[in-house]
Every structure is written in C-alpha cells, then in structure tokens.
Amino acid sequence: MIRIELDEPTLARTRIAISPLWELTCSLYLLQRNPGEVPWPYTDWARRARRVLAEVPETAPVSLFMVRGSRAPDFLSPIPPSPCPSLEEELEVLRATPRELIEEQIPRYFTGDLPAWLRPFRDDPAGACNRLADGIEAYWSAAIAPYWPAMRAALDEEVLHRARALAADGPDALLADLHERVRWERPVLTLVKPLEQSFSAVDQRLLLIPLIFSRGALTCSSDHPEVVAVSYQARGAAVLADQPAAPPGPSVTGGGTDRLAILVGRGRATVLRGLSRPASTAGLAASLGLAPSTVSEHLAALHSAGVVNRRRAGRRVLYALEPAGLALVSLLAPEQTGTATSA
C-alpha cells in the first residue's frame, strides 16, 4: 500500500493533467509485466511495440524502463510542465535535468553500488538524459504516435469527465470514484499495490494523471517539492483495439531503417505521415505529441518544398499532402500506400 496523507491546501489544489511521457513509460511497464501475450485491448499494439523495440536500434535507451525496479528516481519521468504538454515539451524538461537534482534523488532510492542502468546518469547526466530523450522520441514515433490521436481523444473525454466531477462535487467525490484500487478515507489517499510506503503531502498540489496504458497499475511521484502526482487507469483503453493492426507510422521493417526519415529528417517524416487527412497545425501537433511551433516549422519547410499544400477552411488553415508528398510517403513507406489523401 502507498498511503498519502493530504492536508487541506493540497487537497484543494487537486488538478488533472495529460502526459504523453507518462503514457510512454507506462506502455513499457505494461510490456515488462506481461512477457507473453499482452491482454486485450493492448494485444495488437503490444506486438507492434515489441517489433519496434527489436528492430529499431534508436529505441535502445528506453530499455531502462523495462529493467529498472519498481522504484526509481522521479527525474526519469518528470512532472508534466502544463496540464496538456506535448511530448517535446516534456522531453525538454528531461534534457534540462540539473545534475544537482539527479545527485539529490539517487540516494533516496539506492545506497552503495548503483545498478548499471543508472550509472550513466551519475557519471554524465547531460549525456545520459539526452540519449534517453532521443530513444524516447524514436520509440514514440514508431510505437505510439500512430495511436495517439485516438488515445488523446479518449484522454480528453476522461479529463472533461473528471473536471466536471471536481467542479460539481469537489475533490472528495472525485477521489472516492477514481479507481477500484484507489481508496479515499479523508485525509488518506491509499493506492492498493505491493509496495509499502507512507508519506504526508503538506501545502503541495495533488496532480492526477489518467493513463490509457495503465491497465490498473498505479504510480506515484513524490520527489517534486510542490507536486504529488498519482496516475490511474483512464477509461477508453478499448480505443487501442479499434486501431488498424499496422497503423501509419515509421517503418519497422528492413532492420529498422526509416527511409523517409533518412531523406527528410525524423520530424518532417512524422509530420508527413500525420497528414493522412487534412489537418491544422494545432490538430496535427496534438495528434503527434509535438509542440505547435515545431509542427509549424516543419509544415513551412514542407510547403516550400511543394510536398504539402495549405488552404483556409473558415477560421482554420488546413494542410494536406500534394501528389509529391503522397508519392514520398507511399514509395518510401509502402505499408502506408492508400492511406494518405491530398486536398
């Protein structure tokens, strides 16, 4: 059991956030906890994700999430910097992790010899954090980004549902109905799991993070001086079962070689693949887990190259693939042939 005693200021500051990075790390825990076939509705996704890990060498750094123990320093999965950050924004936090923070957190979890996976963060913090962030980007692009639009829609519905409950009935009602393995007996919030831990949250903020990949697993982050974060199983995980068996995304065939990314760069390749139907900059950014500024930059370059077009639809500007862009995606990523359209 993890028992968290919440004082009144902390309880009153209960908030909800979506986190692409927490989703990603939880997806890896899901694969670790199920070495055989992963149960429905994650089965087809898990097969693809395991192919990605086996065939895309750039994803190697994320393996630490599958070999580490049940507890690890929170700097590896930082608190979301906003209620709805992009993956890129969360990785900026990870890349900028101060050495002092790593040196402060590691002794809370390990004494004596450090496990091999953690030593690089002690010896070369900046290099280790950057390598991990690069691996996360590669894994996200191939294993999660194709599913993210449907996942994001389900998470938005979850947040709206919980926010209404919080506004109408307050944090007590929200916490009492959060999950079957989350118990709220004021002032103690209990997460039912094998780990034994108790602590108090005084004058902080309780942040709830719904996760599609949780499958009932509950996690708690308590290292941040101002925030206690608790994840729980979001409703809507069945959206994963409704996705195509091989959804559009970076190629995981041919030894992990992504020919489109080699030609135009990983970021622009991701944006090209995301234009399977016309989309706005904001919509594409949300579906891909990227910052709008980054998507805007890639779209401007692709538009200048003549592979995407843009047109106004009411107040929105929509981007779509030109025939040249469709040809690039179709020829260099054959598994997508017939999925992309141009306006």
N, C-alpha and C positions, 0 to 999 in steps of 0.2 A: 504494500500500500504506500502511496505517496499522499501525505496529509499536509495540506497547505492552510494555515490559519490566516484568514484575511481580515484586516481591520476595516473599519467603515470607509475611510478615504479610498483604500484600494478597491473595495467592492463597488463604491460609487463611480469609480473610473473604469469600469468594465467596458471593453471595446472589442470589436471583431475585425480581423484582417485576413486577406488572402495572401498566400505566399507561394509563388512558383518554386522557390528554392526549397522550402519545407516539403512541398509535394514531391520534388525530385528525390530528396534524401529518403523520404518515406517510401518511395517506389523501390529504392534499392533495399531497404529493410524488408519490404514485402518479398522480394526475390530471395533474400537470405533466409527468411523464416520458412520459406516453402521451397526446399531444394528440389523437390519433384515438381509435379504439375501444380501451378497456382490455381486456386479455386475460381469459379465463376464469381463475378463478371470480369476478372482480370486475366483469364486464361490466354486469350489470343494476344492481348497486349504483352503479357509476360514472355511469350515465345519470341515475339519480335524484339523485345528489350534484351533478351539473352543473346540473340543473334548480333545485336548491336555491340554488346559488351565483348563478344567473342571475335567479331570481325572488324571492328573499328578501333585501331590501336590508340587513337587520340583520346578514347574514353578511359584509358587505363587508370588515371589518377582517382577516379571515383570509386575504385575498388576498396578504398579505405573505409567507406561507409558500410561495406559488407564484411570486413574483417575485424573492425573495432568492437569493443564490448558494448554492453547495454548502456554504459555511461561514458560520456566523452565531453571535453570542454565545449562550451556553447559557442565559442568563436567560429567553429566549423559550420554552424547553422545560425547565423546572426539573426537578431530580432528584425522583422521587416521594417524598413525605414519609413513606410507610409501605409495607410490602410489597403492600398491596392498597387503595390510596386510591380514593375516589370522584373523579369529575371536579371536583366542587365543592371538595373539599379541595385538589386540585392548583391550581385557579384562585385559591384563597385565597393560595397561595404566590405565584402570578404577580401578583396585585393588590398584594401587600405587598412587591414587589421594591424594595429600597432604592436610592435614587439613587446611593449610593456604589458599589454592585455594578455598576450599568449603566456608570458612568463608569470603573470598573476594567476591565470586559470589552471594551467597544467598541474601545479602542486595540489590543487583541490581534488584532483581525480587520480593522480599517480604519484607514488613515492618510490625512491630507488631507481632502478633501471626503467627507462621508458620503453614501451613497445616500439617495434621497428617502424610502424606506420606513422608514429608521432614525432620521431626524432628529427625529421627534416624541418618541422615547424619550430623546433627549438634551435636548430643549428642555422637555418636560413629561412626565417619567417617570410620575408617578402617573396623569395623564390618559390617556396612551398605553397603559399597562398595563391600565387599567380598560376602555378601548374595545376592546382586543384580547380581554380576557376576556369581555366582552359578546358580541362577534362569535363567539367560540368556543362560547359557550352556545347561540347561535341555530343555528349550523351543526350542533352535536352533536344538538340536539333534532330537527332535520329530516332530517339525513343519516345519523346513526349510531345514535342511541338506539333506533330500531325494530329494528336488527340486533344490538344489544348483548347481549341475553340469550343468543343462540346463540354469539356471539363470546366472551362471558365464560365459558360452559361449556367451549368449546374451549381457552381460555387456562388455565382451572383444571386441565384434564387435562394440558396442557403443563407447567405448573408442578409438578404432582404427579409427572409422569414424570421431570423433571429433578431434582427434590428427592430422589427415590429414588436416582437415579444418583449424586448428590452425596453422600448419606449412605452409600451402599454402597461406592462405589469412589473417592470423593474428587474434588477439583476437576480433577485431571489428566485423568481419564476423561471428565468432563463436558465440558471444553473441547475435547477431541480429537474429540468426536462432536456438536458444537454445530451446525455448518452446513458445507456443502461449500466455502464461501468464507471460513471461519474456520479458521486453522491454528494449532495449538498445538505449539510446539517450545520446551520449557522453557528459559529463563524468558520467551520472547517470544510474545505473542499477536498474530497478524497478521490484519488484515481486508483481504481482497483487493478493492481498489477503486481508481479512477484517482487519487485524492488521495494525495499523498506526505507522510507525517508520521511522526515518531518521537518518543516520549517515554517517561519512566520513571514508574511508579507506586510510590511508596515509602511504606510504612506507611499505606496507604489501604484502601479497600474496593472490590472489583470487584462491580458490580451488573449482572446480566444481565436484559434486558427483552425478552421474546418479543412479537412483533407480528404480528397477522393481516394487516395491510395492507403488510407489508414487501415482499413479492414479491421476495425475495432482496436487497433493499437493506440495507446495514449502516450504522448510525450510531454515533458515539462522542461522549460528552460528557466533557470533561476539565477544565472550569473550576472545578468544585467542589473545595474544598481537601481533602475527606475521601473523596470517592467518584469512581471512574471508572466510567461507565455505558456499556454496549455493548448495542445492540439487534440482534436477529436474527430470521429468519423462523420463526414458530411453525408447528407442524403444525396442521392443521384449518381452513385457509383455505377449504376447499370448503364450509364451512357457509354462506358468503355466497351460493353458487349455489343452496342449498336453500331460501332465504327467498322469500316471495312477491314478485312483481315490484313491487308497490306496498304494502309493509308498513305497518301502522298507524303514524301519526306526524303531526306538524304538517303542515297543508295547504301545498302549494307551488303552489297554483293561485290564480287571481284576483289576480295581481300580488303574490303573496307574503303576502296578508292571511290571518292565522290568526284566524278569528272566535272560536273557543273561547278562545284566549289573551287576546284583547281583553276578553272577558266576565269571565273568572275569574282572569286572570293566567297568565303562561307556565308558572310552576312547577306550579300546580294543574292546568293543562291537560295538562301532561306526565304527572302522576300519574293523572289520569282516563283518559288514553289507555293508560297502563300496566296498567290494570285490565281488560284484555281477558279475563282469567280471574282468579279469586280469588287473592290474594297476601298474604303477610305484609309487615310493614314492612321487615324486613331483606331479604327476597327482592326486593321492589319497589325498594329502594334499590340493591341490587346490579345489577339488570337495567337501571336507568335511569342508573347512574353518579352518583347523588346521595348525600349524607350521610344516614344513617338519621334523624338529628334533623330534617332538613329535610323528609323524606318524612312523618315522624310529625306534624309541624306541619301540613302540607298535608292529611293524612288527617283530622286532628282537625277542621279547618275544614270539609272536605267532608262529614264525618259530621254535624256540627252543622247544616249546610245541608240535610241529608236526601238527598244525592245518592249517598252510599255507605253501606253497612251493614257491620257487623263481627260476627263470630261466632267462638267458640272451637272449635278442632279439635285435641283433645289438649292439648298444651302450647303450641300456636301460636294466635295470633289472626289470622284471615284477614279481609281487606277485599274487598268486591265492589261492583259498581255497583247502585244502586237503579234502578227504572224511570225516575226523573227524571234520574239520571246517564246512563243509557243513551240517553235521549232527547237530552240535551245533546250527547253525543258523536256520535250519529247525525245530528242535524239540523244541527249546526254544522261537522261534518267528514264529509260524505256518503261519502267514499271508505272510511269505516270501517264503514258500515252492515252489520250481520250478523256483525261480528267480536267484539263485546263481549257478555258474558253476565253475568247477576246471579245471586246465590246464592238 
